[in-house]
Amino acid sequence: MSSASKICDPLLRSVERERMVNSQIVSRGIRDRNVISAMLSIPRECFVPSLYSSQAYEDKPLPIGSNQTISQPFMVAWMSELLEIQKGDRVFEIGTGSGYQSAVLDFLGATIYSVEFFEPLHKTALRNLERWNLGCTKKHRFVQGSGPEILKPDLFFEKMISCASLSELPNRESPYFRSLVPGGIFVFPTGKEEQVLMIARKTVNDWSLEIKGGVKFVPLL
C-alpha cells in the first residue's frame, strides 16, 4: 500500500488514533472517559493541512498556517479534562485554530462560542468542522476577531479555554472574569518566555488560581 493510500485508509487511521490515545493520553493520566472517547472518535487528520496528514497522530504540535499550530493531542485532552465539561455548558474558546479543540468540545456536549483572530484560519476551521460533522458550525457560533473585544457585557459562560498564551493573568476587571459565571472554570496558558498552564475557578468576587504545569503556546494576539 502506498503512503498516500495509508493516509486515506479509515481503518488504519482508526488504529493510529487508538495507539495515540493509549500511548500519549491514557498513559499520561487522562481519566475522563468522555474526553478519551472524543480523542478516539475525532479524526485529527481532518484538522491538519494535507502536507502534515501523515503526522496527525504524532506527539507534537503541527503548523496550520498564519504562524499558528494545532496543539499536540495530549494537550488538547488535558485542557479538555480540566474544563470538566457538562452537557450544555456554554464554552468560550479563544483561538479556534483549525477547529480540532472545537470538535472535542462539541463531542463533549458543550455549546461553543469560538473566536479566531486570523481570518484564513477562521474559514479553514469552518470547512474542517463541516467536513468532520455536517451541520456542526450551525449548532455553535464561530466568529473572526479578538477574544477580549468579542466578550460583550451580556455574554456569560460556564467555561472558558484559551488556545494561546495570555501575556498576563486576567484580573477581576477583565472581560474574562466578568463573563464567567460564579463557579465557572477558565483554563489558559500564560507567560511569555516561560509559560504555565493555569486553571482559574471563579468565586463570587475573585479567582481561585492553580498552576498545572509548564507548557509552550503561541502568544495571544
C-alpha positions as CSV (number, residue, x, y, z in Angstrom):
1,M,0.0,0.0,0.0
2,S,1.4,3.4,-1.0
3,S,1.9,6.2,1.6
4,A,-0.9,8.2,0.1
5,S,-3.3,5.2,0.5
6,K,-2.3,4.7,4.1
7,I,-3.1,8.3,4.9
8,C,-6.6,7.9,3.4
9,D,-7.4,4.5,4.8
10,P,-10.0,5.0,7.6
11,L,-9.3,1.7,9.3
12,L,-5.5,2.4,9.5
13,R,-6.2,5.9,10.8
14,S,-8.5,4.5,13.4
15,V,-5.7,2.1,14.5
16,E,-3.3,5.1,14.7
17,R,-5.8,7.0,16.7
18,E,-6.3,4.2,19.2
19,R,-2.5,3.9,19.5
20,M,-2.2,7.6,20.1
21,V,-4.8,7.6,22.8
22,N,-3.2,4.7,24.6
23,S,0.4,5.8,24.4
24,Q,0.1,9.6,24.6
25,I,-3.1,10.3,26.6
26,V,-4.2,7.4,28.9
27,S,-0.6,6.6,29.8
28,R,-0.1,10.2,31.0
29,G,-3.0,10.2,33.4
30,I,-6.1,11.3,31.4
31,R,-9.0,9.5,33.0
32,D,-12.2,11.3,31.8
33,R,-14.0,8.7,29.8
34,N,-15.8,11.3,27.7
35,V,-12.5,13.0,26.8
36,I,-11.0,9.7,25.9
37,S,-14.0,8.8,23.7
38,A,-13.6,12.2,21.9
39,M,-10.0,11.6,21.2
40,L,-10.7,8.1,19.9
41,S,-13.6,9.3,17.7
42,I,-12.4,12.5,16.1
43,P,-10.1,12.2,13.1
44,R,-7.3,14.6,13.8
45,E,-6.2,14.3,10.2
46,C,-9.3,16.3,9.2
47,F,-7.9,19.3,11.1
48,V,-4.3,19.4,9.9
49,P,-3.0,20.6,6.4
50,S,-2.7,17.7,4.0
51,L,1.0,18.2,3.9
52,Y,1.1,17.0,7.6
53,S,-1.7,14.4,7.5
54,S,0.8,11.5,7.9
55,Q,1.9,13.1,11.1
56,A,-1.6,13.7,12.5
57,Y,-1.2,11.3,15.4
58,E,2.4,12.1,16.4
59,D,3.1,13.5,19.8
60,K,3.7,17.1,18.7
61,P,2.0,20.3,17.6
62,L,1.8,20.9,13.8
63,P,1.7,24.0,11.7
64,I,-1.7,25.1,10.4
65,G,-0.9,28.4,8.7
66,S,-0.7,32.1,9.8
67,N,2.3,31.1,12.1
68,Q,-0.1,29.1,14.3
69,T,-0.2,25.5,15.4
70,I,-2.6,22.7,16.3
71,S,-1.7,21.5,19.8
72,Q,-0.3,18.1,20.4
73,P,-3.1,15.5,21.2
74,F,-2.2,15.2,24.9
75,M,-2.5,19.0,25.4
76,V,-6.0,19.0,23.9
77,A,-7.1,16.1,26.0
78,W,-5.5,17.6,29.2
79,M,-7.1,21.0,28.8
80,S,-10.5,19.4,27.9
81,E,-10.4,17.3,31.1
82,L,-9.5,20.3,33.2
83,L,-12.6,22.1,31.9
84,E,-14.9,19.5,33.5
85,I,-17.4,19.9,30.7
86,Q,-21.0,19.1,31.5
87,K,-23.5,18.7,28.7
88,G,-25.0,22.1,27.7
89,D,-22.1,24.1,29.2
90,R,-21.6,27.4,27.4
91,V,-17.9,27.5,26.5
92,F,-16.0,30.5,25.2
93,E,-13.0,29.3,23.1
94,I,-10.2,31.8,22.4
95,G,-8.3,30.7,19.3
96,T,-10.4,28.4,17.1
97,G,-7.3,27.5,15.1
98,S,-8.0,24.6,12.7
99,G,-11.1,23.6,14.7
100,Y,-9.8,20.5,16.5
101,Q,-10.4,21.7,20.0
102,S,-13.8,22.9,19.0
103,A,-14.6,19.4,17.7
104,V,-13.7,17.9,21.0
105,L,-15.9,20.4,22.9
106,D,-18.8,19.6,20.5
107,F,-18.3,15.9,21.2
108,L,-18.4,16.6,24.9
109,G,-21.8,18.3,24.6
110,A,-20.7,21.9,25.0
111,T,-22.4,24.9,23.4
112,I,-19.4,26.8,21.8
113,Y,-18.7,30.4,21.2
114,S,-15.3,30.4,19.4
115,V,-13.2,33.3,18.2
116,E,-10.2,33.2,15.9
117,F,-8.0,36.2,15.2
118,F,-6.8,35.2,11.7
119,E,-9.5,35.2,9.0
120,P,-7.8,32.4,6.9
121,L,-7.8,30.1,9.9
122,H,-11.4,31.1,10.8
123,K,-12.5,30.0,7.3
124,T,-10.4,26.8,7.4
125,A,-11.8,25.8,10.8
126,L,-15.4,26.1,9.4
127,R,-14.5,23.9,6.5
128,N,-12.8,21.4,8.7
129,L,-15.6,21.2,11.2
130,E,-18.2,20.7,8.4
131,R,-16.1,18.0,6.8
132,W,-15.9,16.2,10.1
133,N,-19.5,16.7,11.2
134,L,-22.0,18.2,8.7
135,G,-24.0,21.0,10.4
136,C,-21.6,21.4,13.3
137,T,-20.9,25.0,12.6
138,K,-24.7,25.8,12.7
139,K,-25.0,24.5,16.2
140,H,-22.4,26.9,17.6
141,R,-21.1,30.3,17.0
142,F,-17.7,30.9,15.3
143,V,-16.5,34.5,14.7
144,Q,-13.4,36.2,13.5
145,G,-11.9,38.8,15.8
146,S,-10.1,39.4,19.1
147,G,-11.2,37.4,22.2
148,P,-11.5,40.2,24.7
149,E,-13.2,42.5,22.2
150,I,-15.8,39.8,21.5
151,L,-16.8,39.4,25.1
152,K,-19.7,41.8,25.5
153,P,-21.3,42.5,28.9
154,D,-24.4,40.4,28.0
155,L,-22.3,37.2,27.3
156,F,-21.9,34.7,30.0
157,F,-20.2,31.3,30.1
158,E,-19.8,28.3,32.4
159,K,-16.3,27.5,30.9
160,M,-13.6,29.3,29.0
161,I,-10.5,28.0,27.3
162,S,-7.6,29.8,25.6
163,C,-5.6,28.1,23.0
164,A,-3.0,30.9,23.0
165,S,-0.9,32.2,25.8
166,L,-2.1,35.3,27.8
167,S,0.6,37.8,28.4
168,E,-0.6,38.3,32.0
169,L,-3.1,36.9,34.4
170,P,-6.6,38.3,33.9
171,N,-7.7,40.4,36.9
172,R,-11.2,41.0,38.3
173,E,-11.8,43.9,35.9
174,S,-11.1,41.8,32.8
175,P,-13.8,40.7,30.4
176,Y,-12.9,37.1,31.1
177,F,-13.8,37.5,34.8
178,R,-16.9,39.4,34.1
179,S,-18.2,36.9,31.5
180,L,-17.5,33.7,33.5
181,V,-20.4,32.7,35.9
182,P,-19.6,32.1,39.6
183,G,-18.3,28.5,39.9
184,G,-17.1,28.7,36.3
185,I,-13.7,27.4,35.1
186,F,-11.1,29.1,32.8
187,V,-8.2,27.0,31.5
188,F,-5.4,29.0,29.9
189,P,-1.7,29.2,29.3
190,T,0.1,32.4,30.5
191,G,3.6,33.8,30.2
192,K,6.0,34.8,27.5
193,E,9.4,33.1,27.6
194,E,8.3,30.7,30.3
195,Q,4.7,29.6,30.2
196,V,2.5,27.7,32.6
197,L,-1.0,26.2,32.2
198,M,-3.4,27.7,34.7
199,I,-6.9,26.7,35.9
200,A,-8.9,29.6,37.3
201,R,-12.2,28.9,39.2
202,K,-14.4,31.9,39.7
203,T,-15.9,32.6,43.1
204,V,-18.4,35.5,43.5
205,N,-15.7,38.2,43.8
206,D,-12.4,36.6,42.9
207,W,-10.4,33.8,41.1
208,S,-9.0,30.6,42.7
209,L,-5.9,30.0,40.7
210,E,-3.9,26.8,40.3
211,I,-0.7,26.1,38.2
212,K,-1.0,22.8,36.4
213,G,2.4,22.7,34.7
214,G,4.8,24.1,32.2
215,V,3.6,24.5,28.6
216,K,4.5,26.2,25.3
217,F,1.9,28.0,23.2
218,V,1.8,30.7,20.6
219,P,1.0,34.2,22.1
220,L,-2.5,35.6,22.2
221,L,-2.9,38.4,19.7
